């Protein structure tokens, strides 16, 4: 685990933030970005050293991470990064599909020319990241594009619900961002064109298919059991 943490970008905890929350956020991000991989044993002392804190806030964070489905605490064995099951992925991504489909519909109804321009900028960032083979940049671009659509949709309740599933969606998406990339960004382009035309029905249908294909791709990966890079 020490090597994985060393390879990750430094994420030492900023003291002004409430320590428990800061440690929890830091560990969550290490899991989401793949620095800590599903099934990996988590050693309190190593995590504390990496984050520059004592073991107590790490221990408290691991308890909370277990409650929220990020970590498994096993008696007499310790803490391990949770390995999502196919059913867990299907449930979360299914909810995400419903929310994002409605978001696309509202975005098409509300989008202004400057919103469409911003979506195309984010699309180009994703295409460039894919060409460069930069997974972190690719995931960030995907997250930003979907977040932009949510912002354009201009529904506070919808935005809050999407944010609740957002981290785990990013976690699930990271290992498939590159292999699914070309198809996904082609779908994004079709979606932006529908939003630009104000075609709410087409935008929602494209997003429905887009999210379903992402779900299917992820479930196939779990069934095949590949490594998460």
C-alpha positions in Angstrom: 0.0 0.0 0.0 2.9 2.3 0.7 3.9 2.3 -2.9 0.4 3.1 -4.1 0.2 6.1 -1.7 3.7 7.3 -2.8 2.6 7.1 -6.5 -0.5 9.2 -5.8 -0.4 13.0 -5.7 0.4 14.3 -2.2 -2.9 14.9 -0.3 -1.8 16.0 3.1 -4.6 17.3 5.2 -5.1 21.1 5.6 -5.3 21.8 9.3 -7.9 24.6 9.1 -10.5 22.1 8.0 -12.3 20.0 10.6 -9.8 17.1 11.0 -12.3 14.2 10.9 -14.0 15.5 7.7 -10.7 16.4 6.1 -9.3 12.8 6.7 -12.5 11.3 5.5 -12.5 13.4 2.3 -8.9 12.6 1.6 -9.3 8.9 1.9 -12.5 9.0 -0.2 -10.6 10.8 -2.9 -7.8 8.2 -2.8 -10.4 5.5 -3.3 -12.3 7.3 -6.0 -9.2 8.1 -8.1 -7.9 4.5 -7.8 -4.8 5.2 -5.6 -6.4 2.8 -3.2 -7.9 -0.1 -5.1 -10.9 -2.3 -4.4 -9.9 -5.1 -2.1 -6.7 -3.4 -0.9 -5.8 -3.7 2.8 -5.7 -0.3 4.5 -3.1 0.1 7.3 -3.9 2.8 9.8 -0.3 3.7 10.5 0.6 4.1 6.8 -2.5 6.1 6.0 -1.8 8.4 9.0 1.8 8.9 7.9 0.7 9.7 4.3 -1.9 12.2 5.5 0.3 13.8 8.2 -2.2 13.1 11.0 -2.4 10.8 14.0 -4.0 7.3 13.8 -7.2 8.3 15.7 -8.8 10.5 13.0 -7.9 7.8 10.4 -9.6 5.1 12.6 -12.7 7.3 12.9 -12.7 8.0 9.1 -12.5 4.3 8.4 -15.5 3.7 10.5 -17.5 6.3 8.6 -16.2 5.0 5.3 -17.6 1.6 6.2 -21.0 3.1 7.0 -21.0 4.9 3.6 -20.0 1.8 1.6 -16.4 2.7 0.7 -14.6 0.4 3.1 -15.1 -3.1 4.7 -14.0 -3.6 8.3 -13.3 -7.3 8.9 -12.9 -8.7 12.4 -9.3 -9.8 13.1 -8.3 -8.7 9.6 -8.6 -5.0 9.4 -9.9 -2.5 6.9 -10.2 -3.1 3.1 -11.4 -1.0 0.2 -14.8 -2.2 -0.7 -15.2 -4.1 -4.0 -18.5 -3.1 -5.5 -20.8 -5.9 -6.6 -22.6 -6.0 -10.0 -25.9 -5.4 -8.2 -24.6 -2.4 -6.3 -23.3 -0.9 -9.5 -26.6 -1.6 -11.3 -28.6 0.1 -8.5 -26.5 3.2 -8.2 -26.0 3.7 -12.0 -29.7 3.0 -12.5 -30.6 5.9 -10.2 -28.0 8.1 -11.9 -29.6 7.3 -15.3 -33.0 8.5 -14.2 -31.6 11.7 -12.7 -29.3 12.5 -15.6 -32.0 11.8 -18.2 -34.2 14.4 -16.5 -31.2 16.8 -16.3 -30.7 16.5 -20.0 -34.3 17.3 -20.7 -34.3 20.4 -18.6 -30.9 21.5 -20.0 -32.3 21.4 -23.5 -35.3 23.5 -22.4 -33.1 26.1 -20.6 -29.8 26.3 -22.5 -28.5 29.6 -23.7 -25.9 30.0 -26.5 -23.2 30.6 -23.9 -24.1 27.3 -22.2 -23.8 25.4 -25.4 -20.5 27.0 -26.1 -19.3 25.9 -22.6 -20.5 22.3 -23.2 -18.5 22.2 -26.5 -15.4 23.4 -24.7 -15.7 20.7 -22.1 -16.4 18.2 -24.9 -13.1 19.2 -26.6 -11.3 18.8 -23.3 -12.6 15.2 -23.1 -11.6 14.4 -26.7 -8.1 15.8 -26.1 -7.7 13.9 -22.8 -8.8 10.7 -24.6 -6.3 11.3 -27.4 -3.6 11.8 -24.8 -4.6 8.7 -22.8 -4.9 10.8 -19.6 -7.4 9.0 -17.5 -7.5 11.5 -14.6 -8.1 14.3 -17.1 -10.7 12.3 -19.0 -12.7 11.5 -15.8 -12.4 15.2 -14.8 -13.7 16.3 -18.2 -16.6 13.8 -18.0 -17.5 15.0 -14.5 -17.4 18.6 -15.6 -19.5 18.1 -18.7 -22.3 16.3 -16.7 -22.0 18.9 -14.0 -22.5 21.7 -16.6 -25.6 20.0 -17.9 -26.9 19.8 -14.3 -26.2 23.5 -13.8 -28.0 24.4 -17.0 -31.0 22.3 -16.0 -31.4 24.8 -13.1 -33.2 22.5 -10.7 -31.7 22.7 -7.2 -33.4 19.5 -5.9 -32.2 17.6 -9.0 -28.7 19.0 -8.5 -28.6 17.9 -4.9 -29.7 14.4 -5.7 -27.1 14.1 -8.5 -24.4 15.3 -6.2 -25.3 12.5 -3.7 -24.4 9.8 -6.2 -21.7 11.7 -8.0 -18.6 10.4 -6.1 -19.5 6.8 -6.6 -20.4 7.4 -10.2 -16.9 8.8 -10.7 -15.4 5.8 -8.8 -17.2 3.4 -11.1 -16.4 5.4 -14.2 -12.7 5.8 -13.7 -11.7 2.2 -14.8 -13.8 2.3 -17.9 -13.2 5.9 -18.9 -10.5 5.0 -21.5 -12.0 1.8 -23.0 -15.4 3.3 -23.3 -14.1 6.8 -24.2 -14.6 7.1 -27.9 -18.2 5.9 -27.9 -19.0 7.9 -24.8 -17.6 11.2 -26.2 -19.4 10.6 -29.5 -22.6 10.3 -27.4 -21.8 13.5 -25.6 -21.5 15.3 -29.0 -24.9 14.0 -30.0 -26.3 15.2 -26.7 -24.9 18.7 -27.0 -26.4 19.0 -30.5 -29.8 18.1 -29.1 -29.4 20.6 -26.3 -28.3 23.3 -28.7 -31.5 22.7 -30.8 -33.6 22.8 -27.7 -34.9 19.3 -28.4 -35.7 18.1 -24.9 -37.1 14.7 -26.0 -34.1 13.8 -28.1 -31.7 15.1 -25.4 -33.3 12.9 -22.7 -33.4 9.9 -25.0 -29.7 10.3 -25.9 -28.8 10.6 -22.2 -30.9 7.6 -21.3 -29.1 5.5 -23.9 -25.7 7.0 -22.8 -26.2 6.1 -19.1 -27.5 2.7 -19.9 -24.5 1.9 -22.1 -22.2 3.1 -19.3 -24.0 0.8 -16.9 -23.8 -2.2 -19.2 -20.1 -1.6 -19.9 -19.3 -1.4 -16.2 -21.4 -4.5 -15.3 -19.5 -6.5 -18.1 -16.3 -5.4 -16.6 -17.3 -6.7 -13.1 -18.4 -10.0 -14.6 -15.1 -10.3 -16.4 -13.1 -9.4 -13.3 -10.4 -7.2 -14.9 -8.0 -5.2 -12.8 -8.9 -1.6 -12.1 -6.0 0.6 -13.3 
